Amino acid sequence: MQQPTGLFEYLGAAFKTPLRQIMIYAYILAIVLTIGIVYSAVRFFTGGAEDQLFWGILMLAFITMQVATKLWIWMESNRVSMLAAIAESKQSN
């Protein structure tokens, strides 16, 4: 397996593993969380003072979940890249 050379190839390589379904769910979750962040931010800035605490905390919770999801995606992509590099190294020896 050849090493990915660009960002899209690096991220796309993780879709060629047995965890393909989980990667799809993770990307869908990241999109849903992005929508949640935008919605709660709009509600925070346009709502009344009594609702700002709720929407602000909800927005921070969405941001935290978004960071965790994207971190998992990057770690999985890195794992696939490292396994490909190890396999390539073993083949060259």
Jmol script that loads the backbone (N, CA, C; Angstrom):
load data "model"
ATOM      1  N   MET A   1       0.850  -1.190   0.000  1.00  0.00           N
ATOM      2  CA  MET A   1       0.000   0.000   0.000  1.00  0.00           C
ATOM      3  C   MET A   1       0.886   1.240   0.000  1.00  0.00           C
ATOM      4  N   GLN A   2       0.615   2.143  -0.884  1.00  0.00           N
ATOM      5  CA  GLN A   2       1.405   3.352  -1.027  1.00  0.00           C
ATOM      6  C   GLN A   2       0.985   4.383   0.023  1.00  0.00           C
ATOM      7  N   GLN A   3       1.963   5.138   0.508  1.00  0.00           N
ATOM      8  CA  GLN A   3       1.683   6.178   1.499  1.00  0.00           C
ATOM      9  C   GLN A   3       0.828   7.277   0.886  1.00  0.00           C
ATOM     10  N   PRO A   4      -0.192   7.769   1.623  1.00  0.00           N
ATOM     11  CA  PRO A   4      -0.983   8.892   1.107  1.00  0.00           C
ATOM     12  C   PRO A   4      -0.116  10.144   0.989  1.00  0.00           C
ATOM     13  N   THR A   5      -0.320  10.906  -0.083  1.00  0.00           N
ATOM     14  CA  THR A   5       0.511  12.082  -0.305  1.00  0.00           C
ATOM     15  C   THR A   5      -0.194  13.386   0.043  1.00  0.00           C
ATOM     16  N   GLY A   6      -1.511  13.418   0.059  1.00  0.00           N
ATOM     17  CA  GLY A   6      -2.247  14.644   0.353  1.00  0.00           C
ATOM     18  C   GLY A   6      -3.214  14.439   1.507  1.00  0.00           C
ATOM     19  N   LEU A   7      -3.831  15.525   1.909  1.00  0.00           N
ATOM     20  CA  LEU A   7      -4.759  15.481   3.030  1.00  0.00           C
ATOM     21  C   LEU A   7      -5.952  14.590   2.735  1.00  0.00           C
ATOM     22  N   PHE A   8      -6.543  14.713   1.550  1.00  0.00           N
ATOM     23  CA  PHE A   8      -7.719  13.914   1.213  1.00  0.00           C
ATOM     24  C   PHE A   8      -7.376  12.435   1.107  1.00  0.00           C
ATOM     25  N   GLU A   9      -6.195  12.121   0.599  1.00  0.00           N
ATOM     26  CA  GLU A   9      -5.777  10.722   0.539  1.00  0.00           C
ATOM     27  C   GLU A   9      -5.490  10.182   1.936  1.00  0.00           C
ATOM     28  N   TYR A  10      -4.922  11.020   2.794  1.00  0.00           N
ATOM     29  CA  TYR A  10      -4.632  10.634   4.179  1.00  0.00           C
ATOM     30  C   TYR A  10      -5.925  10.311   4.919  1.00  0.00           C
ATOM     31  N   LEU A  11      -6.921  11.192   4.795  1.00  0.00           N
ATOM     32  CA  LEU A  11      -8.194  10.956   5.474  1.00  0.00           C
ATOM     33  C   LEU A  11      -8.994   9.847   4.793  1.00  0.00           C
ATOM     34  N   GLY A  12      -8.895   9.744   3.482  1.00  0.00           N
ATOM     35  CA  GLY A  12      -9.641   8.732   2.745  1.00  0.00           C
ATOM     36  C   GLY A  12      -9.115   7.324   2.948  1.00  0.00           C
ATOM     37  N   ALA A  13      -7.852   7.188   3.320  1.00  0.00           N
ATOM     38  CA  ALA A  13      -7.275   5.861   3.535  1.00  0.00           C
ATOM     39  C   ALA A  13      -7.974   5.126   4.676  1.00  0.00           C
ATOM     40  N   ALA A  14      -8.504   5.852   5.638  1.00  0.00           N
ATOM     41  CA  ALA A  14      -9.190   5.228   6.770  1.00  0.00           C
ATOM     42  C   ALA A  14     -10.519   4.601   6.353  1.00  0.00           C
ATOM     43  N   PHE A  15     -11.039   4.977   5.186  1.00  0.00           N
ATOM     44  CA  PHE A  15     -12.288   4.394   4.700  1.00  0.00           C
ATOM     45  C   PHE A  15     -12.053   3.051   4.003  1.00  0.00           C
ATOM     46  N   LYS A  16     -10.804   2.631   3.902  1.00  0.00           N
ATOM     47  CA  LYS A  16     -10.483   1.360   3.259  1.00  0.00           C
ATOM     48  C   LYS A  16     -10.103   0.299   4.280  1.00  0.00           C
ATOM     49  N   THR A  17     -10.517   0.471   5.504  1.00  0.00           N
ATOM     50  CA  THR A  17     -10.208  -0.456   6.588  1.00  0.00           C
ATOM     51  C   THR A  17     -11.498  -1.117   7.069  1.00  0.00           C
ATOM     52  N   PRO A  18     -11.388  -2.105   7.944  1.00  0.00           N
ATOM     53  CA  PRO A  18     -12.601  -2.724   8.501  1.00  0.00           C
ATOM     54  C   PRO A  18     -13.460  -1.755   9.334  1.00  0.00           C
ATOM     55  N   LEU A  19     -12.895  -0.660   9.772  1.00  0.00           N
ATOM     56  CA  LEU A  19     -13.647   0.320  10.557  1.00  0.00           C
ATOM     57  C   LEU A  19     -14.322   1.372   9.678  1.00  0.00           C
ATOM     58  N   ARG A  20     -14.554   1.033   8.427  1.00  0.00           N
ATOM     59  CA  ARG A  20     -15.138   1.978   7.470  1.00  0.00           C
ATOM     60  C   ARG A  20     -16.481   2.507   7.955  1.00  0.00           C
ATOM     61  N   GLN A  21     -17.352   1.637   8.446  1.00  0.00           N
ATOM     62  CA  GLN A  21     -18.675   2.053   8.909  1.00  0.00           C
ATOM     63  C   GLN A  21     -18.569   3.040  10.073  1.00  0.00           C
ATOM     64  N   ILE A  22     -17.662   2.776  10.989  1.00  0.00           N
ATOM     65  CA  ILE A  22     -17.506   3.670  12.135  1.00  0.00           C
ATOM     66  C   ILE A  22     -16.979   5.029  11.689  1.00  0.00           C
ATOM     67  N   MET A  23     -16.093   5.024  10.682  1.00  0.00           N
ATOM     68  CA  MET A  23     -15.599   6.296  10.161  1.00  0.00           C
ATOM     69  C   MET A  23     -16.729   7.097   9.532  1.00  0.00           C
ATOM     70  N   ILE A  24     -17.621   6.423   8.812  1.00  0.00           N
ATOM     71  CA  ILE A  24     -18.768   7.112   8.214  1.00  0.00           C
ATOM     72  C   ILE A  24     -19.636   7.713   9.305  1.00  0.00           C
ATOM     73  N   TYR A  25     -19.909   6.933  10.358  1.00  0.00           N
ATOM     74  CA  TYR A  25     -20.705   7.446  11.476  1.00  0.00           C
ATOM     75  C   TYR A  25     -20.015   8.619  12.155  1.00  0.00           C
ATOM     76  N   ALA A  26     -18.697   8.559  12.283  1.00  0.00           N
ATOM     77  CA  ALA A  26     -17.960   9.652  12.918  1.00  0.00           C
ATOM     78  C   ALA A  26     -18.062  10.935  12.099  1.00  0.00           C
ATOM     79  N   TYR A  27     -17.964  10.823  10.784  1.00  0.00           N
ATOM     80  CA  TYR A  27     -18.103  12.010   9.937  1.00  0.00           C
ATOM     81  C   TYR A  27     -19.522  12.565   9.984  1.00  0.00           C
ATOM     82  N   ILE A  28     -20.520  11.675  10.008  1.00  0.00           N
ATOM     83  CA  ILE A  28     -21.904  12.135  10.135  1.00  0.00           C
ATOM     84  C   ILE A  28     -22.105  12.823  11.484  1.00  0.00           C
ATOM     85  N   LEU A  29     -21.545  12.234  12.542  1.00  0.00           N
ATOM     86  CA  LEU A  29     -21.638  12.849  13.865  1.00  0.00           C
ATOM     87  C   LEU A  29     -20.973  14.219  13.883  1.00  0.00           C
ATOM     88  N   ALA A  30     -19.825  14.354  13.221  1.00  0.00           N
ATOM     89  CA  ALA A  30     -19.139  15.647  13.169  1.00  0.00           C
ATOM     90  C   ALA A  30     -19.999  16.694  12.468  1.00  0.00           C
ATOM     91  N   ILE A  31     -20.701  16.301  11.413  1.00  0.00           N
ATOM     92  CA  ILE A  31     -21.577  17.243  10.705  1.00  0.00           C
ATOM     93  C   ILE A  31     -22.754  17.632  11.584  1.00  0.00           C
ATOM     94  N   VAL A  32     -23.356  16.656  12.258  1.00  0.00           N
ATOM     95  CA  VAL A  32     -24.487  16.944  13.150  1.00  0.00           C
ATOM     96  C   VAL A  32     -24.052  17.862  14.290  1.00  0.00           C
ATOM     97  N   LEU A  33     -22.881  17.615  14.847  1.00  0.00           N
ATOM     98  CA  LEU A  33     -22.383  18.468  15.925  1.00  0.00           C
ATOM     99  C   LEU A  33     -22.099  19.884  15.432  1.00  0.00           C
ATOM    100  N   THR A  34     -21.619  20.025  14.210  1.00  0.00           N
ATOM    101  CA  THR A  34     -21.395  21.347  13.641  1.00  0.00           C
ATOM    102  C   THR A  34     -22.718  22.112  13.522  1.00  0.00           C
ATOM    103  N   ILE A  35     -23.744  21.417  13.064  1.00  0.00           N
ATOM    104  CA  ILE A  35     -25.069  22.040  12.990  1.00  0.00           C
ATOM    105  C   ILE A  35     -25.544  22.436  14.385  1.00  0.00           C
ATOM    106  N   GLY A  36     -25.307  21.573  15.369  1.00  0.00           N
ATOM    107  CA  GLY A  36     -25.682  21.886  16.744  1.00  0.00           C
ATOM    108  C   GLY A  36     -24.941  23.096  17.295  1.00  0.00           C
ATOM    109  N   ILE A  37     -23.662  23.208  16.960  1.00  0.00           N
ATOM    110  CA  ILE A  37     -22.873  24.363  17.406  1.00  0.00           C
ATOM    111  C   ILE A  37     -23.442  25.647  16.815  1.00  0.00           C
ATOM    112  N   VAL A  38     -23.690  25.626  15.519  1.00  0.00           N
ATOM    113  CA  VAL A  38     -24.211  26.826  14.850  1.00  0.00           C
ATOM    114  C   VAL A  38     -25.585  27.190  15.405  1.00  0.00           C
ATOM    115  N   TYR A  39     -26.459  26.201  15.572  1.00  0.00           N
ATOM    116  CA  TYR A  39     -27.808  26.468  16.070  1.00  0.00           C
ATOM    117  C   TYR A  39     -27.772  27.029  17.497  1.00  0.00           C
ATOM    118  N   SER A  40     -26.974  26.416  18.360  1.00  0.00           N
ATOM    119  CA  SER A  40     -26.925  26.904  19.735  1.00  0.00           C
ATOM    120  C   SER A  40     -26.240  28.274  19.822  1.00  0.00           C
ATOM    121  N   ALA A  41     -25.298  28.553  18.926  1.00  0.00           N
ATOM    122  CA  ALA A  41     -24.670  29.877  18.912  1.00  0.00           C
ATOM    123  C   ALA A  41     -25.669  30.943  18.477  1.00  0.00           C
ATOM    124  N   VAL A  42     -26.470  30.620  17.465  1.00  0.00           N
ATOM    125  CA  VAL A  42     -27.498  31.571  17.016  1.00  0.00           C
ATOM    126  C   VAL A  42     -28.499  31.818  18.136  1.00  0.00           C
ATOM    127  N   ARG A  43     -28.942  30.737  18.783  1.00  0.00           N
ATOM    128  CA  ARG A  43     -29.904  30.891  19.882  1.00  0.00           C
ATOM    129  C   ARG A  43     -29.288  31.662  21.053  1.00  0.00           C
ATOM    130  N   PHE A  44     -27.974  31.460  21.286  1.00  0.00           N
ATOM    131  CA  PHE A  44     -27.290  32.177  22.369  1.00  0.00           C
ATOM    132  C   PHE A  44     -27.280  33.677  22.098  1.00  0.00           C
ATOM    133  N   PHE A  45     -26.942  34.067  20.872  1.00  0.00           N
ATOM    134  CA  PHE A  45     -26.799  35.488  20.564  1.00  0.00           C
ATOM    135  C   PHE A  45     -28.125  36.187  20.275  1.00  0.00           C
ATOM    136  N   THR A  46     -29.164  35.442  19.926  1.00  0.00           N
ATOM    137  CA  THR A  46     -30.443  36.082  19.630  1.00  0.00           C
ATOM    138  C   THR A  46     -31.469  35.900  20.732  1.00  0.00           C
ATOM    139  N   GLY A  47     -31.199  35.027  21.690  1.00  0.00           N
ATOM    140  CA  GLY A  47     -32.154  34.752  22.755  1.00  0.00           C
ATOM    141  C   GLY A  47     -32.090  35.786  23.871  1.00  0.00           C
ATOM    142  N   GLY A  48     -33.004  35.625  24.794  1.00  0.00           N
ATOM    143  CA  GLY A  48     -33.043  36.520  25.942  1.00  0.00           C
ATOM    144  C   GLY A  48     -31.971  36.167  26.956  1.00  0.00           C
ATOM    145  N   ALA A  49     -31.808  37.034  27.919  1.00  0.00           N
ATOM    146  CA  ALA A  49     -30.763  36.862  28.932  1.00  0.00           C
ATOM    147  C   ALA A  49     -30.993  35.607  29.778  1.00  0.00           C
ATOM    148  N   GLU A  50     -32.260  35.243  29.969  1.00  0.00           N
ATOM    149  CA  GLU A  50     -32.549  34.071  30.800  1.00  0.00           C
ATOM    150  C   GLU A  50     -32.190  32.758  30.101  1.00  0.00           C
ATOM    151  N   ASP A  51     -32.108  32.768  28.776  1.00  0.00           N
ATOM    152  CA  ASP A  51     -31.774  31.549  28.027  1.00  0.00           C
ATOM    153  C   ASP A  51     -30.298  31.463  27.649  1.00  0.00           C
ATOM    154  N   GLN A  52     -29.549  32.515  27.817  1.00  0.00           N
ATOM    155  CA  GLN A  52     -28.166  32.517  27.345  1.00  0.00           C
ATOM    156  C   GLN A  52     -27.295  31.497  28.073  1.00  0.00           C
ATOM    157  N   LEU A  53     -27.523  31.288  29.340  1.00  0.00           N
ATOM    158  CA  LEU A  53     -26.723  30.314  30.083  1.00  0.00           C
ATOM    159  C   LEU A  53     -26.930  28.909  29.512  1.00  0.00           C
ATOM    160  N   PHE A  54     -28.177  28.532  29.273  1.00  0.00           N
ATOM    161  CA  PHE A  54     -28.469  27.210  28.722  1.00  0.00           C
ATOM    162  C   PHE A  54     -27.819  27.016  27.361  1.00  0.00           C
ATOM    163  N   TRP A  55     -28.039  27.975  26.442  1.00  0.00           N
ATOM    164  CA  TRP A  55     -27.512  27.823  25.087  1.00  0.00           C
ATOM    165  C   TRP A  55     -25.991  27.919  25.059  1.00  0.00           C
ATOM    166  N   GLY A  56     -25.414  28.716  25.957  1.00  0.00           N
ATOM    167  CA  GLY A  56     -23.958  28.806  26.026  1.00  0.00           C
ATOM    168  C   GLY A  56     -23.327  27.503  26.496  1.00  0.00           C
ATOM    169  N   ILE A  57     -23.913  26.893  27.527  1.00  0.00           N
ATOM    170  CA  ILE A  57     -23.389  25.619  28.014  1.00  0.00           C
ATOM    171  C   ILE A  57     -23.601  24.525  26.979  1.00  0.00           C
ATOM    172  N   LEU A  58     -24.758  24.529  26.315  1.00  0.00           N
ATOM    173  CA  LEU A  58     -25.013  23.544  25.271  1.00  0.00           C
ATOM    174  C   LEU A  58     -24.022  23.698  24.117  1.00  0.00           C
ATOM    175  N   MET A  59     -23.711  24.936  23.749  1.00  0.00           N
ATOM    176  CA  MET A  59     -22.738  25.176  22.692  1.00  0.00           C
ATOM    177  C   MET A  59     -21.359  24.653  23.096  1.00  0.00           C
ATOM    178  N   LEU A  60     -20.953  24.879  24.331  1.00  0.00           N
ATOM    179  CA  LEU A  60     -19.662  24.367  24.799  1.00  0.00           C
ATOM    180  C   LEU A  60     -19.643  22.840  24.821  1.00  0.00           C
ATOM    181  N   ALA A  61     -20.779  22.234  25.169  1.00  0.00           N
ATOM    182  CA  ALA A  61     -20.855  20.768  25.148  1.00  0.00           C
ATOM    183  C   ALA A  61     -20.718  20.245  23.718  1.00  0.00           C
ATOM    184  N   PHE A  62     -21.382  20.899  22.763  1.00  0.00           N
ATOM    185  CA  PHE A  62     -21.256  20.497  21.360  1.00  0.00           C
ATOM    186  C   PHE A  62     -19.819  20.659  20.877  1.00  0.00           C
ATOM    187  N   ILE A  63     -19.174  21.735  21.265  1.00  0.00           N
ATOM    188  CA  ILE A  63     -17.782  21.968  20.858  1.00  0.00           C
ATOM    189  C   ILE A  63     -16.873  20.885  21.425  1.00  0.00           C
ATOM    190  N   THR A  64     -17.081  20.523  22.680  1.00  0.00           N
ATOM    191  CA  THR A  64     -16.270  19.475  23.304  1.00  0.00           C
ATOM    192  C   THR A  64     -16.469  18.142  22.593  1.00  0.00           C
ATOM    193  N   MET A  65     -17.709  17.801  22.274  1.00  0.00           N
ATOM    194  CA  MET A  65     -17.976  16.554  21.548  1.00  0.00           C
ATOM    195  C   MET A  65     -17.376  16.600  20.149  1.00  0.00           C
ATOM    196  N   GLN A  66     -17.408  17.758  19.518  1.00  0.00           N
ATOM    197  CA  GLN A  66     -16.825  17.930  18.184  1.00  0.00           C
ATOM    198  C   GLN A  66     -15.314  17.701  18.230  1.00  0.00           C
ATOM    199  N   VAL A  67     -14.659  18.259  19.224  1.00  0.00           N
ATOM    200  CA  VAL A  67     -13.211  18.079  19.362  1.00  0.00           C
ATOM    201  C   VAL A  67     -12.877  16.606  19.564  1.00  0.00           C
ATOM    202  N   ALA A  68     -13.629  15.926  20.414  1.00  0.00           N
ATOM    203  CA  ALA A  68     -13.377  14.503  20.661  1.00  0.00           C
ATOM    204  C   ALA A  68     -13.597  13.678  19.398  1.00  0.00           C
ATOM    205  N   THR A  69     -14.635  13.975  18.649  1.00  0.00           N
ATOM    206  CA  THR A  69     -14.921  13.235  17.418  1.00  0.00           C
ATOM    207  C   THR A  69     -13.830  13.456  16.385  1.00  0.00           C
ATOM    208  N   LYS A  70     -13.430  14.692  16.187  1.00  0.00           N
ATOM    209  CA  LYS A  70     -12.385  14.977  15.198  1.00  0.00           C
ATOM    210  C   LYS A  70     -11.039  14.405  15.636  1.00  0.00           C
ATOM    211  N   LEU A  71     -10.780  14.407  16.933  1.00  0.00           N
ATOM    212  CA  LEU A  71      -9.548  13.804  17.431  1.00  0.00           C
ATOM    213  C   LEU A  71      -9.529  12.309  17.137  1.00  0.00           C
ATOM    214  N   TRP A  72     -10.660  11.633  17.328  1.00  0.00           N
ATOM    215  CA  TRP A  72     -10.725  10.205  17.028  1.00  0.00           C
ATOM    216  C   TRP A  72     -10.507   9.963  15.539  1.00  0.00           C
ATOM    217  N   ILE A  73     -11.104  10.790  14.699  1.00  0.00           N
ATOM    218  CA  ILE A  73     -10.932  10.637  13.248  1.00  0.00           C
ATOM    219  C   ILE A  73      -9.462  10.779  12.871  1.00  0.00           C
ATOM    220  N   TRP A  74      -8.791  11.774  13.426  1.00  0.00           N
ATOM    221  CA  TRP A  74      -7.379  11.972  13.105  1.00  0.00           C
ATOM    222  C   TRP A  74      -6.520  10.835  13.648  1.00  0.00           C
ATOM    223  N   MET A  75      -6.837  10.334  14.850  1.00  0.00           N
ATOM    224  CA  MET A  75      -6.060   9.221  15.407  1.00  0.00           C
ATOM    225  C   MET A  75      -6.245   7.957  14.572  1.00  0.00           C
ATOM    226  N   GLU A  76      -7.451   7.698  14.108  1.00  0.00           N
ATOM    227  CA  GLU A  76      -7.704   6.529  13.262  1.00  0.00           C
ATOM    228  C   GLU A  76      -6.986   6.676  11.925  1.00  0.00           C
ATOM    229  N   SER A  77      -7.006   7.860  11.346  1.00  0.00           N
ATOM    230  CA  SER A  77      -6.293   8.097  10.091  1.00  0.00           C
ATOM    231  C   SER A  77      -4.790   7.923  10.283  1.00  0.00           C
ATOM    232  N   ASN A  78      -4.286   8.373  11.406  1.00  0.00           N
ATOM    233  CA  ASN A  78      -2.859   8.220  11.703  1.00  0.00           C
ATOM    234  C   ASN A  78      -2.506   6.750  11.896  1.00  0.00           C
ATOM    235  N   ARG A  79      -3.384   5.986  12.551  1.00  0.00           N
ATOM    236  CA  ARG A  79      -3.136   4.562  12.752  1.00  0.00           C
ATOM    237  C   ARG A  79      -3.042   3.842  11.413  1.00  0.00           C
ATOM    238  N   VAL A  80      -3.941   4.149  10.507  1.00  0.00           N
ATOM    239  CA  VAL A  80      -3.922   3.527   9.180  1.00  0.00           C
ATOM    240  C   VAL A  80      -2.641   3.902   8.443  1.00  0.00           C
ATOM    241  N   SER A  81      -2.246   5.149   8.543  1.00  0.00           N
ATOM    242  CA  SER A  81      -1.022   5.600   7.878  1.00  0.00           C
ATOM    243  C   SER A  81       0.213   4.907   8.461  1.00  0.00           C
ATOM    244  N   MET A  82       0.235   4.757   9.772  1.00  0.00           N
ATOM    245  CA  MET A  82       1.378   4.099  10.417  1.00  0.00           C
ATOM    246  C   MET A  82       1.440   2.616  10.037  1.00  0.00           C
ATOM    247  N   LEU A  83       0.284   1.948  10.000  1.00  0.00           N
ATOM    248  CA  LEU A  83       0.272   0.541   9.606  1.00  0.00           C
ATOM    249  C   LEU A  83       0.744   0.376   8.158  1.00  0.00           C
ATOM    250  N   ALA A  84       0.358   1.301   7.288  1.00  0.00           N
ATOM    251  CA  ALA A  84       0.810   1.251   5.898  1.00  0.00           C
ATOM    252  C   ALA A  84       2.321   1.467   5.822  1.00  0.00           C
ATOM    253  N   ALA A  85       2.841   2.373   6.622  1.00  0.00           N
ATOM    254  CA  ALA A  85       4.288   2.624   6.619  1.00  0.00           C
ATOM    255  C   ALA A  85       5.062   1.417   7.145  1.00  0.00           C
ATOM    256  N   ILE A  86       4.526   0.758   8.170  1.00  0.00           N
ATOM    257  CA  ILE A  86       5.185  -0.424   8.705  1.00  0.00           C
ATOM    258  C   ILE A  86       5.166  -1.548   7.679  1.00  0.00           C
ATOM    259  N   ALA A  87       4.025  -1.750   7.025  1.00  0.00           N
ATOM    260  CA  ALA A  87       3.933  -2.799   6.002  1.00  0.00           C
ATOM    261  C   ALA A  87       4.875  -2.507   4.841  1.00  0.00           C
ATOM    262  N   GLU A  88       4.978  -1.262   4.447  1.00  0.00           N
ATOM    263  CA  GLU A  88       5.887  -0.893   3.361  1.00  0.00           C
ATOM    264  C   GLU A  88       7.332  -1.096   3.773  1.00  0.00           C
ATOM    265  N   SER A  89       7.630  -0.803   5.027  1.00  0.00           N
ATOM    266  CA  SER A  89       8.997  -0.994   5.527  1.00  0.00           C
ATOM    267  C   SER A  89       9.361  -2.475   5.562  1.00  0.00           C
ATOM    268  N   LYS A  90       8.400  -3.323   5.951  1.00  0.00           N
ATOM    269  CA  LYS A  90       8.675  -4.768   6.002  1.00  0.00           C
ATOM    270  C   LYS A  90       8.871  -5.332   4.601  1.00  0.00           C
ATOM    271  N   GLN A  91       8.129  -4.809   3.625  1.00  0.00           N
ATOM    272  CA  GLN A  91       8.262  -5.293   2.259  1.00  0.00           C
ATOM    273  C   GLN A  91       9.588  -4.898   1.635  1.00  0.00           C
ATOM    274  N   SER A  92      10.122  -3.751   2.030  1.00  0.00           N
ATOM    275  CA  SER A  92      11.380  -3.289   1.442  1.00  0.00           C
ATOM    276  C   SER A  92      12.581  -4.016   2.047  1.00  0.00           C
ATOM    277  N   ASN A  93      12.416  -4.646   3.196  1.00  0.00           N
ATOM    278  CA  ASN A  93      13.538  -5.373   3.826  1.00  0.00           C
ATOM    279  C   ASN A  93      13.688  -6.735   3.297  1.00  0.00           C
TER     280      ASN A  93
END
end "model"
wireframe off; spacefill off
backbone 0.3
color backbone group
